[in-house]
């Protein structure tokens, strides 16, 4: 049990490092792959959605919104505010850029 939490922590740290290093697509791939292996870790799904929304890569907006909506369905209510803020960022950035 503790090993799985440690693994999750390492994945999150590695994904954040990849994003900060400019390897956004690698971070997306890592988060998608690890979430597909362990779908009960909604934090991976949330990070994917958040990173995809803030990346500015419009081709990922659809999957980002889908990931964040899935988080809304699965996460506890106290996390809903953070998810809704990410969705709002996507809506405002897509209306100003188009």
C-alpha positions in Angstrom: 0.0 0.0 0.0 2.7 2.5 1.0 4.7 1.5 -2.1 1.8 2.4 -4.4 1.6 5.9 -2.8 5.3 6.3 -3.1 5.1 5.4 -6.8 2.2 7.9 -7.3 4.3 10.6 -5.7 7.2 9.8 -8.0 5.0 9.9 -11.0 3.6 13.3 -10.0 7.0 14.7 -9.4 8.3 13.3 -12.7 5.4 14.7 -14.6 5.9 18.2 -13.0 9.6 18.0 -13.9 8.8 17.1 -17.5 6.4 20.0 -17.8 8.8 22.5 -16.3 11.6 21.3 -18.6 9.3 21.9 -21.6 8.6 18.3 -22.3 4.9 18.8 -22.2 3.9 15.9 -24.5 6.1 13.5 -22.5 4.3 14.6 -19.3 0.9 14.1 -21.0 1.9 10.6 -22.2 3.2 9.7 -18.7 0.0 10.8 -17.0 -2.2 9.1 -19.5 -0.3 5.8 -19.3 -0.2 5.7 -15.5 -3.8 6.7 -15.2 -4.7 3.8 -17.6 -2.8 1.4 -15.3 -4.4 2.7 -12.1 -7.7 4.6 -12.8 -8.4 4.9 -9.1 -5.8 7.7 -8.9 -7.9 10.6 -10.1 -5.0 13.0 -9.2 -3.2 11.8 -12.3 -6.3 12.6 -14.4 -6.6 16.0 -12.8 -3.0 16.8 -13.5 -3.4 15.8 -17.1 -6.4 18.0 -17.5 -4.7 20.9 -15.7 -1.5 20.7 -17.7 -3.4 20.3 -21.0 -5.5 23.4 -20.3 -2.6 25.5 -19.3 -0.2 24.3 -22.0 -1.8 26.4 -24.7 -1.9 23.4 -27.1 -5.4 23.6 -28.5 -5.4 20.0 -29.8 -5.5 18.8 -26.2 -8.4 21.0 -25.0 -11.0 18.4 -25.8 -9.3 15.6 -23.8 -8.4 18.0 -21.0 -12.1 19.0 -20.6 -13.1 15.4 -20.7 -10.5 14.5 -18.1 -11.6 17.3 -15.8 -15.3 16.4 -16.2 -14.4 12.8 -15.2 -12.6 14.2 -12.2 -15.8 16.0 -11.2 -17.7 12.7 -11.3 -15.1 10.8 -9.3 -13.5 13.3 -6.9 -14.7 14.4 -3.5 -16.7 17.6 -3.4 -13.9 19.7 -1.7 -11.8 19.2 -4.9 -14.6 20.5 -7.3 -13.5 24.1 -7.0 -10.0 23.4 -8.4 -11.4 21.4 -11.3 -14.0 24.1 -12.2 -11.2 26.8 -12.2 -9.3 24.7 -14.7 -12.4 24.3 -16.9 -13.0 28.1 -16.7 -9.4 28.8 -17.8 -9.9 26.7 -20.8 -13.2 28.4 -21.7 -11.8 31.9 -21.4 -8.6 31.0 -23.3 -10.4 29.3 -26.2 -12.9 32.2 -26.6 -10.1 34.9 -26.6 -7.9 33.0 -29.0 -10.6 32.1 -31.5 
